[in-house]
Structure formats: C-alpha cells, structure tokens
Amino acid sequence: MVLLDQPLMKKYSFIMGCALLFCYESSVLTHFCISINRFCAVLVPLKYDIWFTIKNTKKIIALLWIVETIIAAIFYQYLCNVFYLEEIHFIQFTSTEFCGMVAWYEDFVKNAAIIAIIVCLDITTILRVHHVTKKARANRGEDANKFSPRDIRFLRQTVFQGSVFLLELITYFFIPQYFQNQWIIFLGTSFIWVAIHAIDGMIVIVCNPEVRNFLIGGHKVTQQTVTQSDMTAA
C-alpha cells in the first residue's frame, strides 16, 4: 500500500487490517501454547503424553483458531475497524473512544500480558531442566551448577523473542504520540508490526545452530532427551 500505492488495497485496508491482527494474535497465542507444552513436558512428564496426544493437540490448534477468528470478527471487523491512514502511512483503529479502549486493552494490554507469561513459563522450564540435569552432569564430573550451552541458547532465545514482541507493541502505540514524521511513524508502527514475525523466525535461527545446520546443509537435528524417571526423581 505504501511503496506500490495500490488503490484497491487502500480501499479495502480495513479487511487487511483485520487479517493482519488475526495473524499477529494467532502467532502470539501459538507461542503461548508452545510454552505451555514445554512447561508441562518438564513439570508434569507423567501426564504429558495423556494431555498432549496428537488428537488433543489438533483440538487445541483448532480451538485457538476458532477463538481468534471470533475475536477478530467481533472487535476488528464488526465493532471497530483497523484501516490504513493515507496521511501518515499508519494502520490504526477507528477514532472513537470505544475503539481506543479496544486498541489499548484488547490489543496492547492483552498481548503484553501473554508475552510476559510466555517469558515466565519459558524461564521456569529452563530452571526446571537445569535442576533435573544437575545430577547427570555431576556424575560426568561436570559443574552441576553451570547451565548447559543449550539452556543458555534457549534462555537467550526466550528473552530476545519476548523483548522484540514487547518492543513492537510499545513502538506501535507510543511512537505516533511523540513523532510527526510520517516515515518514522510508518517504520515504527505498520512496518514493524508485520516484520515482527520475520524477526521472530530469525531469532530462532540465530539462537539454534542445529536449526541453521538443518536449513543450510540438510543435516538431521539431534535431540537431547531427559527420561521420565529423571524428571520424577528430581
């Protein structure tokens, strides 16, 4: 819409805005479900296979999409619109008091809270794995209190992903209040809003050498497992 100046896209930008918000929030909720999955695998390993069967996992994914579709249809299509504003190259909510509250609470506060919970869940998972593997490392004559390189990479990935998502939310809601330049507003809002998913994928690649090796050379990804007996014993 900005670079190619497509009038058709601008005319129906309220549909694209709704679709973009749907994809964004679906991505955040998917991250949330993945974090819960990892958390349960580490904290309740004996129940994990019962809770997260293939059938149940498909149901969770379907429920996530259904819930997000309903939210997007009600808040971003029926009650309010998210449309492209030509003057400042900015995708924004309808300028009403109610839609302003929807933007703040349903978009910013909700997603920021979910991202904070994701970071807490992932850090708890890392600490639990570290606690469980202490004994194994001690038996090998290694420093039991030292985090493994894999744990450090996962911690770094968690912090980076949470930080960029929170940074995107902050820039989207606050840059228009302090800047008038249309390109600064565009880059800090609409552009970063859609670019965040590419950045998220780049963080995964940068923080995981096994993913890089798989993408570049097609090598099989090796996995380090902890048995259920180790988990329950800890």
Secondary structure in CASP SS format (residue, H / E / C, confidence):
PFRMAT SS
TARGET T0000
AUTHOR 0000-0000-0000
METHOD secondary structure of the structure
MODEL  1
M C 1.00
V C 1.00
L C 1.00
L C 1.00
D C 1.00
Q C 1.00
P H 1.00
L H 1.00
M H 1.00
K H 1.00
K H 1.00
Y C 1.00
S H 1.00
F H 1.00
I H 1.00
M H 1.00
G H 1.00
C H 1.00
A H 1.00
L H 1.00
L H 1.00
F H 1.00
C H 1.00
Y H 1.00
E H 1.00
S H 1.00
S H 1.00
V H 1.00
L H 1.00
T H 1.00
H H 1.00
F H 1.00
C H 1.00
I H 1.00
S H 1.00
I H 1.00
N H 1.00
R H 1.00
F H 1.00
C H 1.00
A H 1.00
V H 1.00
L H 1.00
V C 1.00
P H 1.00
L H 1.00
K H 1.00
Y H 1.00
D H 1.00
I H 1.00
W H 1.00
F C 1.00
T C 1.00
I H 1.00
K H 1.00
N H 1.00
T H 1.00
K H 1.00
K H 1.00
I H 1.00
I H 1.00
A H 1.00
L H 1.00
L H 1.00
W H 1.00
I H 1.00
V H 1.00
E H 1.00
T H 1.00
I H 1.00
I H 1.00
A H 1.00
A H 1.00
I H 1.00
F H 1.00
Y H 1.00
Q H 1.00
Y H 1.00
L C 1.00
C C 1.00
N C 1.00
V E 1.00
F E 1.00
Y E 1.00
L E 1.00
E C 1.00
E C 1.00
I C 1.00
H C 1.00
F E 1.00
I E 1.00
Q E 1.00
F E 1.00
T C 1.00
S C 1.00
T C 1.00
E H 1.00
F H 1.00
C H 1.00
G H 1.00
M H 1.00
V H 1.00
A H 1.00
W H 1.00
Y H 1.00
E H 1.00
D H 1.00
F H 1.00
V H 1.00
K H 1.00
N H 1.00
A H 1.00
A H 1.00
I H 1.00
I H 1.00
A H 1.00
I H 1.00
I H 1.00
V H 1.00
C H 1.00
L H 1.00
D H 1.00
I H 1.00
T H 1.00
T H 1.00
I H 1.00
L H 1.00
R H 1.00
V H 1.00
H H 1.00
H H 1.00
V H 1.00
T H 1.00
K H 1.00
K H 1.00
A H 1.00
R H 1.00
A H 1.00
N H 1.00
R C 1.00
G C 1.00
E C 1.00
D C 1.00
A C 1.00
N C 1.00
K C 1.00
F C 1.00
S C 1.00
P H 1.00
R H 1.00
D H 1.00
I H 1.00
R H 1.00
F H 1.00
L H 1.00
R H 1.00
Q H 1.00
T H 1.00
V H 1.00
F H 1.00
Q H 1.00
G H 1.00
S H 1.00
V H 1.00
F H 1.00
L H 1.00
L H 1.00
E H 1.00
L H 1.00
I H 1.00
T H 1.00
Y H 1.00
F H 1.00
F H 1.00
I H 1.00
P H 1.00
Q H 1.00
Y H 1.00
F C 1.00
Q C 1.00
N C 1.00
Q H 1.00
W H 1.00
I H 1.00
I H 1.00
F H 1.00
L H 1.00
G H 1.00
T H 1.00
S H 1.00
F H 1.00
I H 1.00
W H 1.00
V H 1.00
A H 1.00
I H 1.00
H H 1.00
A H 1.00
I H 1.00
D H 1.00
G H 1.00
M H 1.00
I H 1.00
V H 1.00
I H 1.00
V H 1.00
C H 1.00
N C 1.00
P H 1.00
E H 1.00
V H 1.00
R H 1.00
N H 1.00
F H 1.00
L H 1.00
I H 1.00
G H 1.00
G C 1.00
H C 1.00
K C 1.00
V C 1.00
T C 1.00
Q C 1.00
Q C 1.00
T C 1.00
V C 1.00
T C 1.00
Q H 1.00
S H 1.00
D H 1.00
M H 1.00
T H 1.00
A H 1.00
A C 1.00
END
